[in-house]
Amino acid sequence: MIGKLNHIAIAVTDLEKATAIYRDTLGASVSEPTDLPSHGVTTVFVELPNTKIELLQPYGDNSPITGFLKKNNDGGIHHVCYEVDDIHSSSAKLVAAGARVLGDGQPKTGAHGKPVLFLHPKDFCGTLVELEQA
C-alpha cells in the first residue's frame, strides 16, 4: 500500500535558525517558508536527492505541534510521510484493519497541495504517520 518515503518532518522552535543549519552548514537547498494556517504550521522543505526534510514551526496559538515542542524543548522528529496511490482506498483499508485516522478521518490538503491524512502513533510503533496521495 505505501509507496516511497515523501519526507521526514522535524518540529523546531526557531525556523530561521533550523533553515540556516540545513542551508549554510549542511549545504542543502531549502524552500522559502510557507504558512499553512489550516494546519497550524509554517514549513520549510529541505530538498535531498532521495527525499525531503520538512521543518515545522508552530503557526498560531492552536498549532498541533505546540504540545510536541513543550515535551521536546529542542524539537525533534515529528512524523514520517509516505506516499500512497489512492488516499481514500488506503484509508478504508487501514480503518478496516483497526488503524485510527486522526481528525475527522477525511483527507485535507497538505503542504504540497495534495490530499493528506495522519494515522495515530499508537497504531504505528509510536510514530505519527502522514499519508500523502502521490
N, CA, C and O atoms as a GROMACS GRO file, in nm:
protein
  536
    1MET      N    1   0.082  -0.119   0.000
    1MET     CA    2   0.000   0.000   0.000
    1MET      C    3   0.086   0.126   0.000
    1MET      O    4   0.065   0.214  -0.083
    2ILE      N    5   0.185   0.136   0.093
    2ILE     CA    6   0.264   0.259   0.096
    2ILE      C    7   0.369   0.257  -0.014
    2ILE      O    8   0.422   0.153  -0.051
    3GLY      N    9   0.397   0.375  -0.062
    3GLY     CA   10   0.500   0.391  -0.164
    3GLY      C   11   0.626   0.448  -0.102
    3GLY      O   12   0.664   0.412   0.010
    4LYS      N   13   0.689   0.538  -0.176
    4LYS     CA   14   0.817   0.590  -0.129
    4LYS      C   15   0.799   0.684  -0.011
    4LYS      O   16   0.691   0.739   0.012
    5LEU      N   17   0.907   0.702   0.063
    5LEU     CA   18   0.912   0.800   0.170
    5LEU      C   19   0.910   0.938   0.107
    5LEU      O   20   0.997   0.972   0.028
    6ASN      N   21   0.809   1.017   0.142
    6ASN     CA   22   0.798   1.151   0.085
    6ASN      C   23   0.883   1.249   0.164
    6ASN      O   24   0.958   1.327   0.106
    7HIS      N   25   0.870   1.246   0.299
    7HIS     CA   26   0.953   1.334   0.381
    7HIS      C   27   0.950   1.290   0.526
    7HIS      O   28   0.865   1.212   0.570
    8ILE      N   29   1.046   1.343   0.600
    8ILE     CA   30   1.052   1.331   0.745
    8ILE      C   31   1.036   1.472   0.798
    8ILE      O   32   1.106   1.564   0.757
    9ALA      N   33   0.941   1.489   0.891
    9ALA     CA   34   0.914   1.622   0.946
    9ALA      C   35   0.982   1.639   1.081
    9ALA      O   36   0.975   1.551   1.167
   10ILE      N   37   1.047   1.752   1.098
   10ILE     CA   38   1.115   1.785   1.222
   10ILE      C   39   1.053   1.914   1.276
   10ILE      O   40   1.053   2.017   1.210
   11ALA      N   41   0.999   1.905   1.398
   11ALA     CA   42   0.943   2.023   1.464
   11ALA      C   43   1.058   2.105   1.523
   11ALA      O   44   1.149   2.049   1.586
   12VAL      N   45   1.053   2.236   1.503
   12VAL     CA   46   1.160   2.325   1.551
   12VAL      C   47   1.098   2.444   1.622
   12VAL      O   48   0.984   2.483   1.595
   13THR      N   49   1.174   2.502   1.712
   13THR     CA   50   1.128   2.623   1.782
   13THR      C   51   1.168   2.750   1.708
   13THR      O   52   1.105   2.855   1.726
   14ASP      N   53   1.272   2.742   1.624
   14ASP     CA   54   1.322   2.859   1.552
   14ASP      C   55   1.347   2.818   1.407
   14ASP      O   56   1.452   2.764   1.374
   15LEU      N   57   1.249   2.844   1.322
   15LEU     CA   58   1.255   2.800   1.183
   15LEU      C   59   1.370   2.864   1.108
   15LEU      O   60   1.435   2.798   1.026
   16GLU      N   61   1.397   2.991   1.133
   16GLU     CA   62   1.507   3.060   1.065
   16GLU      C   63   1.642   2.996   1.099
   16GLU      O   64   1.725   2.975   1.011
   17LYS      N   65   1.661   2.965   1.226
   17LYS     CA   66   1.786   2.902   1.270
   17LYS      C   67   1.799   2.761   1.211
   17LYS      O   68   1.906   2.723   1.163
   18ALA      N   69   1.691   2.686   1.214
   18ALA     CA   70   1.694   2.549   1.159
   18ALA      C   71   1.721   2.551   1.009
   18ALA      O   72   1.797   2.469   0.958
   19THR      N   73   1.657   2.645   0.939
   19THR     CA   74   1.680   2.658   0.795
   19THR      C   75   1.826   2.689   0.766
   19THR      O   76   1.884   2.632   0.673
   20ALA      N   77   1.885   2.778   0.845
   20ALA     CA   78   2.026   2.813   0.825
   20ALA      C   79   2.117   2.693   0.847
   20ALA      O   80   2.217   2.678   0.776
   21ILE      N   81   2.085   2.609   0.943
   21ILE     CA   82   2.167   2.490   0.967
   21ILE      C   83   2.169   2.402   0.844
   21ILE      O   84   2.275   2.358   0.800
   22TYR      N   85   2.051   2.376   0.787
   22TYR     CA   86   2.045   2.289   0.669
   22TYR      C   87   2.104   2.356   0.546
   22TYR      O   88   2.173   2.291   0.467
   23ARG      N   89   2.079   2.486   0.527
   23ARG     CA   90   2.128   2.558   0.409
   23ARG      C   91   2.277   2.588   0.420
   23ARG      O   92   2.353   2.556   0.329
   24ASP      N   93   2.319   2.652   0.531
   24ASP     CA   94   2.454   2.704   0.542
   24ASP      C   95   2.554   2.601   0.594
   24ASP      O   96   2.668   2.595   0.546
   25THR      N   97   2.514   2.521   0.692
   25THR     CA   98   2.606   2.424   0.750
   25THR      C   99   2.613   2.296   0.667
   25THR      O  100   2.721   2.244   0.641
   26LEU      N  101   2.495   2.246   0.625
   26LEU     CA  102   2.491   2.119   0.551
   26LEU      C  103   2.490   2.138   0.400
   26LEU      O  104   2.505   2.041   0.326
   27GLY      N  105   2.471   2.261   0.352
   27GLY     CA  106   2.476   2.290   0.209
   27GLY      C  107   2.355   2.242   0.130
   27GLY      O  108   2.366   2.219   0.010
   28ALA      N  109   2.240   2.227   0.196
   28ALA     CA  110   2.121   2.178   0.127
   28ALA      C  111   2.044   2.293   0.062
   28ALA      O  112   2.056   2.409   0.101
   29SER      N  113   1.965   2.257  -0.036
   29SER     CA  114   1.873   2.352  -0.099
   29SER      C  115   1.746   2.354  -0.015
   29SER      O  116   1.688   2.249   0.015
   30VAL      N  117   1.702   2.473   0.023
   30VAL     CA  118   1.583   2.486   0.108
   30VAL      C  119   1.481   2.578   0.041
   30VAL      O  120   1.517   2.669  -0.033
   31SER      N  121   1.354   2.552   0.069
   31SER     CA  122   1.247   2.636   0.014
   31SER      C  123   1.229   2.761   0.100
   31SER      O  124   1.288   2.774   0.207
   32GLU      N  125   1.150   2.850   0.051
   32GLU     CA  126   1.107   2.965   0.131
   32GLU      C  127   1.005   2.915   0.233
   32GLU      O  128   0.937   2.815   0.208
   33PRO      N  129   0.993   2.982   0.347
   33PRO     CA  130   0.890   2.943   0.444
   33PRO      C  131   0.750   2.961   0.386
   33PRO      O  132   0.722   3.057   0.314
   34THR      N  133   0.662   2.867   0.421
   34THR     CA  134   0.523   2.873   0.378
   34THR      C  135   0.434   2.858   0.501
   34THR      O  136   0.444   2.760   0.574
   35ASP      N  137   0.346   2.956   0.522
   35ASP     CA  138   0.249   2.948   0.631
   35ASP      C  139   0.132   2.862   0.586
   35ASP      O  140   0.076   2.880   0.478
   36LEU      N  141   0.095   2.766   0.672
   36LEU     CA  142  -0.021   2.681   0.648
   36LEU      C  143  -0.116   2.697   0.766
   36LEU      O  144  -0.120   2.611   0.854
   37PRO      N  145  -0.193   2.805   0.768
   37PRO     CA  146  -0.280   2.832   0.883
   37PRO      C  147  -0.378   2.719   0.913
   37PRO      O  148  -0.409   2.693   1.029
   38SER      N  149  -0.428   2.650   0.810
   38SER     CA  150  -0.524   2.543   0.832
   38SER      C  151  -0.460   2.423   0.903
   38SER      O  152  -0.531   2.342   0.962
   39HIS      N  153  -0.328   2.411   0.896
   39HIS     CA  154  -0.256   2.304   0.965
   39HIS      C  155  -0.185   2.354   1.090
   39HIS      O  156  -0.132   2.275   1.168
   40GLY      N  157  -0.184   2.487   1.110
   40GLY     CA  158  -0.121   2.544   1.228
   40GLY      C  159   0.031   2.538   1.227
   40GLY      O  160   0.093   2.530   1.333
   41VAL      N  161   0.091   2.541   1.107
   41VAL     CA  162   0.237   2.533   1.098
   41VAL      C  163   0.289   2.626   0.988
   41VAL      O  164   0.217   2.663   0.896
   42THR      N  165   0.415   2.662   1.003
   42THR     CA  166   0.492   2.723   0.895
   42THR      C  167   0.596   2.618   0.857
   42THR      O  168   0.660   2.559   0.945
   43THR      N  169   0.614   2.595   0.728
   43THR     CA  170   0.705   2.489   0.683
   43THR      C  171   0.815   2.543   0.593
   43THR      O  172   0.800   2.643   0.524
   44VAL      N  173   0.927   2.472   0.598
   44VAL     CA  174   1.036   2.487   0.502
   44VAL      C  175   1.072   2.346   0.460
   44VAL      O  176   1.086   2.258   0.545
   45PHE      N  177   1.088   2.324   0.330
   45PHE     CA  178   1.129   2.193   0.282
   45PHE      C  179   1.276   2.195   0.242
   45PHE      O  180   1.321   2.283   0.168
   46VAL      N  181   1.349   2.098   0.292
   46VAL     CA  182   1.489   2.077   0.259
   46VAL      C  183   1.491   1.968   0.152
   46VAL      O  184   1.446   1.856   0.176
   47GLU      N  185   1.543   2.001   0.035
   47GLU     CA  186   1.546   1.906  -0.076
   47GLU      C  187   1.670   1.818  -0.069
   47GLU      O  188   1.782   1.868  -0.062
   48LEU      N  189   1.649   1.688  -0.069
   48LEU     CA  190   1.758   1.591  -0.071
   48LEU      C  191   1.746   1.508  -0.198
   48LEU      O  192   1.639   1.506  -0.259
   49PRO      N  193   1.852   1.440  -0.241
   49PRO     CA  194   1.843   1.361  -0.364
   49PRO      C  195   1.735   1.253  -0.361
   49PRO      O  196   1.678   1.220  -0.465
   50ASN      N  197   1.707   1.196  -0.243
   50ASN     CA  198   1.614   1.084  -0.237
   50ASN      C  199   1.487   1.109  -0.157
   50ASN      O  200   1.400   1.022  -0.153
   51THR      N  201   1.474   1.225  -0.094
   51THR     CA  202   1.355   1.257  -0.016
   51THR      C  203   1.362   1.404   0.026
   51THR      O  204   1.442   1.481  -0.027
   52LYS      N  205   1.279   1.442   0.121
   52LYS     CA  206   1.279   1.580   0.173
   52LYS      C  207   1.276   1.574   0.325
   52LYS      O  208   1.231   1.476   0.385
   53ILE      N  209   1.322   1.682   0.386
   53ILE     CA  210   1.304   1.706   0.529
   53ILE      C  211   1.209   1.825   0.537
   53ILE      O  212   1.231   1.927   0.471
   54GLU      N  213   1.105   1.812   0.617
   54GLU     CA  214   1.013   1.923   0.639
   54GLU      C  215   1.039   1.980   0.777
   54GLU      O  216   1.025   1.911   0.878
   55LEU      N  217   1.078   2.106   0.782
   55LEU     CA  218   1.097   2.175   0.909
   55LEU      C  219   0.965   2.243   0.944
   55LEU      O  220   0.909   2.318   0.863
   56LEU      N  221   0.915   2.217   1.065
   56LEU     CA  222   0.785   2.268   1.109
   56LEU      C  223   0.801   2.360   1.228
   56LEU      O  224   0.870   2.327   1.324
   57GLN      N  225   0.738   2.474   1.221
   57GLN     CA  226   0.734   2.566   1.334
   57GLN      C  227   0.586   2.598   1.359
   57GLN      O  228   0.509   2.610   1.264
   58PRO      N  229   0.546   2.612   1.486
   58PRO     CA  230   0.406   2.645   1.514
   58PRO      C  231   0.363   2.774   1.446
   58PRO      O  232   0.439   2.870   1.438
   59TYR      N  233   0.240   2.774   1.397
   59TYR     CA  234   0.176   2.893   1.339
   59TYR      C  235   0.045   2.913   1.414
   59TYR      O  236  -0.046   2.831   1.402
   60GLY      N  237   0.036   3.018   1.488
   60GLY     CA  238  -0.085   3.046   1.563
   60GLY      C  239  -0.086   2.979   1.700
   60GLY      O  240  -0.002   2.895   1.731
   61ASP      N  241  -0.182   3.020   1.781
   61ASP     CA  242  -0.190   2.972   1.919
   61ASP      C  243  -0.237   2.828   1.931
   61ASP      O  244  -0.210   2.763   2.033
   62ASN      N  245  -0.306   2.777   1.831
   62ASN     CA  246  -0.361   2.642   1.839
   62ASN      C  247  -0.286   2.541   1.753
   62ASN      O  248  -0.345   2.443   1.707
   63SER      N  249  -0.159   2.564   1.731
   63SER     CA  250  -0.080   2.474   1.649
   63SER      C  251  -0.074   2.334   1.711
   63SER      O  252  -0.051   2.321   1.831
   64PRO      N  253  -0.093   2.230   1.629
   64PRO     CA  254  -0.085   2.094   1.682
   64PRO      C  255   0.055   2.053   1.725
   64PRO      O  256   0.071   1.953   1.794
   65ILE      N  257   0.157   2.128   1.686
   65ILE     CA  258   0.292   2.089   1.727
   65ILE      C  259   0.340   2.162   1.852
   65ILE      O  260   0.450   2.136   1.901
   66THR      N  261   0.259   2.254   1.904
   66THR     CA  262   0.298   2.325   2.026
   66THR      C  263   0.318   2.227   2.142
   66THR      O  264   0.418   2.236   2.214
   67GLY      N  265   0.225   2.135   2.159
   67GLY     CA  266   0.237   2.035   2.266
   67GLY      C  267   0.360   1.949   2.249
   67GLY      O  268   0.427   1.916   2.347
   68PHE      N  269   0.390   1.911   2.125
   68PHE     CA  270   0.509   1.832   2.096
   68PHE      C  271   0.635   1.907   2.140
   68PHE      O  272   0.724   1.849   2.201
   69LEU      N  273   0.640   2.036   2.108
   69LEU     CA  274   0.758   2.115   2.143
   69LEU      C  275   0.768   2.141   2.293
   69LEU      O  276   0.878   2.160   2.344
   70LYS      N  277   0.657   2.143   2.363
   70LYS     CA  278   0.662   2.156   2.509
   70LYS      C  279   0.726   2.033   2.572
   70LYS      O  280   0.797   2.043   2.672
   71LYS      N  281   0.702   1.918   2.512
   71LYS     CA  282   0.760   1.792   2.562
   71LYS      C  283   0.903   1.773   2.512
   71LYS      O  284   0.982   1.702   2.574
   72ASN      N  285   0.934   1.834   2.400
   72ASN     CA  286   1.065   1.820   2.335
   72ASN      C  287   1.120   1.960   2.311
   72ASN      O  288   1.110   2.012   2.200
   73ASN      N  289   1.179   2.020   2.414
   73ASN     CA  290   1.222   2.160   2.408
   73ASN      C  291   1.314   2.194   2.292
   73ASN      O  292   1.311   2.306   2.241
   74ASP      N  293   1.395   2.099   2.251
   74ASP     CA  294   1.489   2.124   2.142
   74ASP      C  295   1.432   2.086   2.006
   74ASP      O  296   1.501   2.097   1.904
   75GLY      N  297   1.305   2.043   2.002
   75GLY     CA  298   1.245   1.996   1.878
   75GLY      C  299   1.277   1.850   1.857
   75GLY      O  300   1.330   1.783   1.946
   76GLY      N  301   1.246   1.799   1.739
   76GLY     CA  302   1.275   1.660   1.708
   76GLY      C  303   1.187   1.608   1.596
   76GLY      O  304   1.104   1.681   1.542
   77ILE      N  305   1.207   1.483   1.562
   77ILE     CA  306   1.128   1.422   1.455
   77ILE      C  307   0.983   1.417   1.499
   77ILE      O  308   0.950   1.363   1.605
   78HIS      N  309   0.897   1.473   1.416
   78HIS     CA  310   0.754   1.482   1.446
   78HIS      C  311   0.675   1.371   1.376
   78HIS      O  312   0.591   1.307   1.439
   79HIS      N  313   0.700   1.349   1.247
   79HIS     CA  314   0.629   1.244   1.174
   79HIS      C  315   0.707   1.203   1.050
   79HIS      O  316   0.800   1.271   1.006
   80VAL      N  317   0.665   1.090   0.994
   80VAL     CA  318   0.716   1.045   0.865
   80VAL      C  319   0.598   1.044   0.768
   80VAL      O  320   0.485   1.015   0.806
   81CYS      N  321   0.625   1.076   0.643
   81CYS     CA  322   0.520   1.082   0.541
   81CYS      C  323   0.552   0.985   0.429
   81CYS      O  324   0.659   0.988   0.368
   82TYR      N  325   0.455   0.898   0.403
   82TYR     CA  326   0.465   0.800   0.294
   82TYR      C  327   0.364   0.834   0.186
   82TYR      O  328   0.256   0.885   0.214
   83GLU      N  329   0.400   0.807   0.062
   83GLU     CA  330   0.308   0.828  -0.049
   83GLU      C  331   0.219   0.705  -0.067
   83GLU      O  332   0.262   0.592  -0.046
   84VAL      N  333   0.095   0.731  -0.107
   84VAL     CA  334   0.001   0.625  -0.144
   84VAL      C  335  -0.062   0.664  -0.276
   84VAL      O  336  -0.075   0.782  -0.308
   85ASP      N  337  -0.103   0.563  -0.355
   85ASP     CA  338  -0.166   0.591  -0.484
   85ASP      C  339  -0.306   0.648  -0.469
   85ASP      O  340  -0.345   0.739  -0.543
   86ASP      N  341  -0.383   0.596  -0.375
   86ASP     CA  342  -0.521   0.638  -0.356
   86ASP      C  343  -0.547   0.654  -0.207
   86ASP      O  344  -0.559   0.555  -0.135
   87ILE      N  345  -0.554   0.776  -0.160
   87ILE     CA  346  -0.565   0.802  -0.017
   87ILE      C  347  -0.696   0.751   0.041
   87ILE      O  348  -0.700   0.708   0.156
   88HIS      N  349  -0.803   0.755  -0.036
   88HIS     CA  350  -0.933   0.710   0.015
   88HIS      C  351  -0.936   0.558   0.033
   88HIS      O  352  -0.982   0.509   0.136
   89SER      N  353  -0.887   0.483  -0.066
   89SER     CA  354  -0.887   0.336  -0.052
   89SER      C  355  -0.785   0.294   0.054
   89SER      O  356  -0.808   0.197   0.127
   90SER      N  357  -0.672   0.365   0.063
   90SER     CA  358  -0.573   0.333   0.167
   90SER      C  359  -0.632   0.356   0.305
   90SER      O  360  -0.613   0.274   0.395
   91SER      N  361  -0.703   0.467   0.322
   91SER     CA  362  -0.766   0.497   0.450
   91SER      C  363  -0.868   0.390   0.486
   91SER      O  364  -0.873   0.344   0.600
   92ALA      N  365  -0.950   0.350   0.390
   92ALA     CA  366  -1.052   0.248   0.415
   92ALA      C  367  -0.989   0.116   0.457
   92ALA      O  368  -1.038   0.050   0.549
   93LYS      N  369  -0.880   0.075   0.390
   93LYS     CA  370  -0.811  -0.049   0.426
   93LYS      C  371  -0.752  -0.041   0.566
   93LYS      O  372  -0.759  -0.137   0.643
   94LEU      N  373  -0.694   0.072   0.599
   94LEU     CA  374  -0.633   0.089   0.730
   94LEU      C  375  -0.737   0.087   0.841
   94LEU      O  376  -0.718   0.022   0.944
   95VAL      N  377  -0.847   0.157   0.820
   95VAL     CA  378  -0.955   0.158   0.920
   95VAL      C  379  -1.012   0.018   0.937
   95VAL      O  380  -1.039  -0.025   1.050
   96ALA      N  381  -1.030  -0.054   0.828
   96ALA     CA  382  -1.081  -0.192   0.835
   96ALA      C  383  -0.986  -0.282   0.913
   96ALA      O  384  -1.028  -0.379   0.976
   97ALA      N  385  -0.856  -0.248   0.908
   97ALA     CA  386  -0.755  -0.326   0.981
   97ALA      C  387  -0.739  -0.281   1.126
   97ALA      O  388  -0.660  -0.338   1.201
   98GLY      N  389  -0.816  -0.178   1.165
   98GLY     CA  390  -0.813  -0.132   1.304
   98GLY      C  391  -0.729  -0.009   1.330
   98GLY      O  392  -0.716   0.032   1.446
   99ALA      N  393  -0.672   0.051   1.228
   99ALA     CA  394  -0.591   0.171   1.247
   99ALA      C  395  -0.683   0.292   1.266
   99ALA      O  396  -0.795   0.295   1.215
  100ARG      N  397  -0.634   0.390   1.339
  100ARG     CA  398  -0.710   0.511   1.365
  100ARG      C  399  -0.657   0.627   1.281
  100ARG      O  400  -0.538   0.658   1.284
  101VAL      N  401  -0.748   0.689   1.207
  101VAL     CA  402  -0.715   0.809   1.131
  101VAL      C  403  -0.748   0.928   1.220
  101VAL      O  404  -0.857   0.935   1.277
  102LEU      N  405  -0.654   1.020   1.233
  102LEU     CA  406  -0.674   1.136   1.321
  102LEU      C  407  -0.767   1.239   1.259
  102LEU      O  408  -0.793   1.237   1.139
  103GLY      N  409  -0.816   1.328   1.344
  103GLY     CA  410  -0.908   1.432   1.299
  103GLY      C  411  -1.043   1.373   1.266
  103GLY      O  412  -1.089   1.280   1.332
  104ASP      N  413  -1.106   1.428   1.163
  104ASP     CA  414  -1.239   1.380   1.124
  104ASP      C  415  -1.230   1.260   1.029
  104ASP      O  416  -1.333   1.213   0.981
  105GLY      N  417  -1.109   1.212   1.002
  105GLY     CA  418  -1.092   1.095   0.917
  105GLY      C  419  -1.089   1.125   0.768
  105GLY      O  420  -1.066   1.036   0.687
  106GLN      N  421  -1.111   1.251   0.733
  106GLN     CA  422  -1.113   1.289   0.592
  106GLN      C  423  -0.981   1.357   0.554
  106GLN      O  424  -0.926   1.434   0.633
  107PRO      N  425  -0.930   1.328   0.434
  107PRO     CA  426  -0.806   1.393   0.391
  107PRO      C  427  -0.822   1.544   0.383
  107PRO      O  428  -0.930   1.596   0.353
  108LYS      N  429  -0.712   1.613   0.411
  108LYS     CA  430  -0.705   1.759   0.396
  108LYS      C  431  -0.594   1.788   0.297
  108LYS      O  432  -0.509   1.703   0.270
  109THR      N  433  -0.593   1.907   0.243
  109THR     CA  434  -0.487   1.947   0.151
  109THR      C  435  -0.362   1.977   0.231
  109THR      O  436  -0.364   2.059   0.323
  110GLY      N  437  -0.251   1.911   0.196
  110GLY     CA  438  -0.125   1.927   0.267
  110GLY      C  439  -0.036   2.033   0.205
  110GLY      O  440  -0.076   2.108   0.116
  111ALA      N  441   0.087   2.038   0.254
  111ALA     CA  442   0.184   2.139   0.213
  111ALA      C  443   0.219   2.133   0.065
  111ALA      O  444   0.260   2.233   0.007
  112HIS      N  445   0.204   2.016   0.002
  112HIS     CA  446   0.234   2.002  -0.140
  112HIS      C  447   0.110   2.019  -0.227
  112HIS      O  448   0.116   1.996  -0.348
  113GLY      N  449  -0.002   2.059  -0.166
  113GLY     CA  450  -0.124   2.077  -0.242
  113GLY      C  451  -0.195   1.946  -0.274
  113GLY      O  452  -0.283   1.943  -0.359
  114LYS      N  453  -0.157   1.838  -0.207
  114LYS     CA  454  -0.216   1.706  -0.230
  114LYS      C  455  -0.289   1.660  -0.105
  114LYS      O  456  -0.259   1.707   0.005
  115PRO      N  457  -0.385   1.567  -0.120
  115PRO     CA  458  -0.458   1.517  -0.003
  115PRO      C  459  -0.366   1.441   0.092
  115PRO      O  460  -0.283   1.360   0.050
  116VAL      N  461  -0.382   1.470   0.223
  116VAL     CA  462  -0.304   1.401   0.327
  116VAL      C  463  -0.397   1.363   0.442
  116VAL      O  464  -0.504   1.422   0.460
  117LEU      N  465  -0.354   1.265   0.518
  117LEU     CA  466  -0.417   1.233   0.646
  117LEU      C  467  -0.312   1.176   0.738
  117LEU      O  468  -0.206   1.129   0.694
  118PHE      N  469  -0.343   1.180   0.868
  118PHE     CA  470  -0.249   1.134   0.970
  118PHE      C  471  -0.306   1.014   1.042
  118PHE      O  472  -0.426   1.004   1.066
  119LEU      N  473  -0.216   0.922   1.078
  119LEU     CA  474  -0.253   0.799   1.148
  119LEU      C  475  -0.199   0.803   1.290
  119LEU      O  476  -0.090   0.853   1.315
  120HIS      N  477  -0.277   0.749   1.382
  120HIS     CA  478  -0.244   0.756   1.525
  120HIS      C  479  -0.111   0.685   1.553
  120HIS      O  480  -0.091   0.572   1.509
  121PRO      N  481  -0.020   0.752   1.625
  121PRO     CA  482   0.111   0.692   1.653
  121PRO      C  483   0.104   0.562   1.732
  121PRO      O  484   0.192   0.477   1.718
  122LYS      N  485   0.003   0.545   1.816
  122LYS     CA  486  -0.007   0.421   1.893
  122LYS      C  487  -0.033   0.300   1.805
  122LYS      O  488  -0.010   0.186   1.847
  123ASP      N  489  -0.081   0.322   1.685
  123ASP     CA  490  -0.107   0.212   1.592
  123ASP      C  491   0.014   0.181   1.503
  123ASP      O  492   0.014   0.083   1.429
  124PHE      N  493   0.119   0.266   1.510
  124PHE     CA  494   0.234   0.252   1.420
  124PHE      C  495   0.366   0.267   1.495
  124PHE      O  496   0.448   0.353   1.462
  125CYS      N  497   0.385   0.182   1.594
  125CYS     CA  498   0.512   0.172   1.667
  125CYS      C  499   0.554   0.304   1.731
  125CYS      O  500   0.674   0.332   1.741
  126GLY      N  501   0.459   0.384   1.773
  126GLY     CA  502   0.490   0.511   1.839
  126GLY      C  503   0.526   0.624   1.744
  126GLY      O  504   0.578   0.727   1.787
  127THR      N  505   0.500   0.605   1.615
  127THR     CA  506   0.536   0.706   1.515
  127THR      C  507   0.412   0.764   1.451
  127THR      O  508   0.326   0.690   1.402
  128LEU      N  509   0.401   0.897   1.451
  128LEU     CA  510   0.295   0.963   1.379
  128LEU      C  511   0.324   0.947   1.231
  128LEU      O  512   0.432   0.981   1.184
  129VAL      N  513   0.225   0.894   1.157
  129VAL     CA  514   0.242   0.868   1.014
  129VAL      C  515   0.149   0.957   0.935
  129VAL      O  516   0.030   0.967   0.964
  130GLU      N  517   0.204   1.023   0.835
  130GLU     CA  518   0.125   1.100   0.739
  130GLU      C  519   0.122   1.023   0.610
  130GLU      O  520   0.225   0.972   0.565
  131LEU      N  521   0.006   1.014   0.549
  131LEU     CA  522  -0.006   0.958   0.415
  131LEU      C  523  -0.039   1.072   0.319
  131LEU      O  524  -0.123   1.157   0.348
  132GLU      N  525   0.029   1.073   0.204
  132GLU     CA  526   0.006   1.176   0.103
  132GLU      C  527  -0.024   1.106  -0.029
  132GLU      O  528   0.049   1.017  -0.071
  133GLN      N  529  -0.131   1.149  -0.095
  133GLN     CA  530  -0.162   1.089  -0.224
  133GLN      C  531  -0.058   1.131  -0.326
  133GLN      O  532  -0.030   1.250  -0.342
  134ALA      N  533  -0.001   1.034  -0.394
  134ALA     CA  534   0.107   1.061  -0.491
  134ALA      C  535   0.051   1.123  -0.618
  134ALA      O  536   0.126   1.152  -0.710
   0.00000   0.00000   0.00000
